[in-house]
Amino acid sequence: MKDSRGPLKALAVATVVNGIGDIVLCRIFSYGIAGAAWATMVSQVNHSFLPSPSFYP
C-alpha cells in the first residue's frame, strides 16, 4: 500500500461537508430529511471529484 492518507483526507473532507450541510440545511433552513439527503448527495459528489494522489503515478 503506497498511499492510505490521501483517500482518508478526501473522506474527511466529505464528512465535514456533510456535517456542515446537515447543520445549514436542517437547522437553519428547516428542510428536514430532504435537507439531510441533499447534504449527503453534495458531499458524496464532492468526494467523488476530489483528486486523490493515489490515482496518479
PyRosetta script that sets phi, psi and omega in degrees:
from pyrosetta import init, pose_from_sequence

init()
pose = pose_from_sequence("MKDSRGPLKALAVATVVNGIGDIVLCRIFSYGIAGAAWATMVSQVNHSFLPSPSFYP")
pose.set_psi(1, 120.6)
pose.set_omega(1, -179.0)
pose.set_phi(2, -85.0)
pose.set_psi(2, -58.0)
pose.set_omega(2, -171.5)
pose.set_phi(3, -125.8)
pose.set_psi(3, 110.2)
pose.set_omega(3, 175.6)
pose.set_phi(4, -110.4)
pose.set_psi(4, -11.1)
pose.set_omega(4, -179.1)
pose.set_phi(5, -84.0)
pose.set_psi(5, -30.0)
pose.set_omega(5, 179.5)
pose.set_phi(6, -60.0)
pose.set_psi(6, -53.8)
pose.set_omega(6, 176.9)
pose.set_phi(7, -63.2)
pose.set_psi(7, -32.2)
pose.set_omega(7, 177.9)
pose.set_phi(8, -66.0)
pose.set_psi(8, -41.0)
pose.set_omega(8, 177.7)
pose.set_phi(9, -65.7)
pose.set_psi(9, -41.0)
pose.set_omega(9, 178.1)
pose.set_phi(10, -62.7)
pose.set_psi(10, -41.0)
pose.set_omega(10, 178.2)
pose.set_phi(11, -67.6)
pose.set_psi(11, -36.3)
pose.set_omega(11, 177.3)
pose.set_phi(12, -64.7)
pose.set_psi(12, -40.4)
pose.set_omega(12, 177.5)
pose.set_phi(13, -63.9)
pose.set_psi(13, -42.9)
pose.set_omega(13, 179.1)
pose.set_phi(14, -63.4)
pose.set_psi(14, -37.6)
pose.set_omega(14, 178.6)
pose.set_phi(15, -66.4)
pose.set_psi(15, -41.7)
pose.set_omega(15, 178.3)
pose.set_phi(16, -65.7)
pose.set_psi(16, -42.4)
pose.set_omega(16, 177.8)
pose.set_phi(17, -61.3)
pose.set_psi(17, -41.0)
pose.set_omega(17, 178.7)
pose.set_phi(18, -64.5)
pose.set_psi(18, -43.8)
pose.set_omega(18, -179.9)
pose.set_phi(19, -63.6)
pose.set_psi(19, -45.1)
pose.set_omega(19, 178.8)
pose.set_phi(20, -65.8)
pose.set_psi(20, -41.3)
pose.set_omega(20, 177.8)
pose.set_phi(21, -62.5)
pose.set_psi(21, -39.4)
pose.set_omega(21, 177.1)
pose.set_phi(22, -62.0)
pose.set_psi(22, -45.6)
pose.set_omega(22, -178.8)
pose.set_phi(23, -64.0)
pose.set_psi(23, -46.1)
pose.set_omega(23, -177.2)
pose.set_phi(24, -67.1)
pose.set_psi(24, -49.4)
pose.set_omega(24, -174.4)
pose.set_phi(25, -76.9)
pose.set_psi(25, -34.1)
pose.set_omega(25, -176.6)
pose.set_phi(26, -86.7)
pose.set_psi(26, -43.2)
pose.set_omega(26, -174.9)
pose.set_phi(27, -91.3)
pose.set_psi(27, -44.0)
pose.set_omega(27, -175.5)
pose.set_phi(28, -79.9)
pose.set_psi(28, -47.3)
pose.set_omega(28, -177.8)
pose.set_phi(29, -95.0)
pose.set_psi(29, -4.7)
pose.set_omega(29, 176.2)
pose.set_phi(30, 55.9)
pose.set_psi(30, 45.5)
pose.set_omega(30, 178.1)
pose.set_phi(31, -87.2)
pose.set_psi(31, -12.8)
pose.set_omega(31, 176.2)
pose.set_phi(32, 67.2)
pose.set_psi(32, -136.0)
pose.set_omega(32, -176.6)
pose.set_phi(33, -62.4)
pose.set_psi(33, -38.1)
pose.set_omega(33, 179.0)
pose.set_phi(34, -63.1)
pose.set_psi(34, -37.8)
pose.set_omega(34, 177.2)
pose.set_phi(35, -65.3)
pose.set_psi(35, -39.7)
pose.set_omega(35, 177.4)
pose.set_phi(36, -65.5)
pose.set_psi(36, -38.3)
pose.set_omega(36, 178.6)
pose.set_phi(37, -66.1)
pose.set_psi(37, -42.8)
pose.set_omega(37, 178.2)
pose.set_phi(38, -64.5)
pose.set_psi(38, -41.3)
pose.set_omega(38, 179.1)
pose.set_phi(39, -62.8)
pose.set_psi(39, -40.7)
pose.set_omega(39, 178.6)
pose.set_phi(40, -66.5)
pose.set_psi(40, -41.9)
pose.set_omega(40, 179.5)
pose.set_phi(41, -63.6)
pose.set_psi(41, -44.7)
pose.set_omega(41, -179.8)
pose.set_phi(42, -63.7)
pose.set_psi(42, -41.0)
pose.set_omega(42, -179.9)
pose.set_phi(43, -68.2)
pose.set_psi(43, -35.7)
pose.set_omega(43, 178.7)
pose.set_phi(44, -70.9)
pose.set_psi(44, -38.8)
pose.set_omega(44, 176.1)
pose.set_phi(45, -65.6)
pose.set_psi(45, -42.3)
pose.set_omega(45, 176.9)
pose.set_phi(46, -59.5)
pose.set_psi(46, -42.7)
pose.set_omega(46, -179.9)
pose.set_phi(47, -65.6)
pose.set_psi(47, -35.4)
pose.set_omega(47, -178.0)
pose.set_phi(48, -73.4)
pose.set_psi(48, -23.3)
pose.set_omega(48, -179.8)
pose.set_phi(49, -99.5)
pose.set_psi(49, -3.9)
pose.set_omega(49, 177.3)
pose.set_phi(50, -70.3)
pose.set_psi(50, 127.4)
pose.set_omega(50, 178.9)
pose.set_phi(51, -72.2)
pose.set_psi(51, 130.0)
pose.set_omega(51, 176.7)
pose.set_phi(52, -103.2)
pose.set_psi(52, 130.7)
pose.set_omega(52, -179.0)
pose.set_phi(53, -61.4)
pose.set_psi(53, -19.3)
pose.set_omega(53, -179.5)
pose.set_phi(54, -73.2)
pose.set_psi(54, -14.8)
pose.set_omega(54, 178.3)
pose.set_phi(55, -79.7)
pose.set_psi(55, -17.8)
pose.set_omega(55, -176.2)
pose.set_phi(56, -103.6)
pose.set_psi(56, 139.3)
pose.set_omega(56, -179.9)
pose.set_phi(57, -71.3)
pose.dump_pdb("model.pdb")
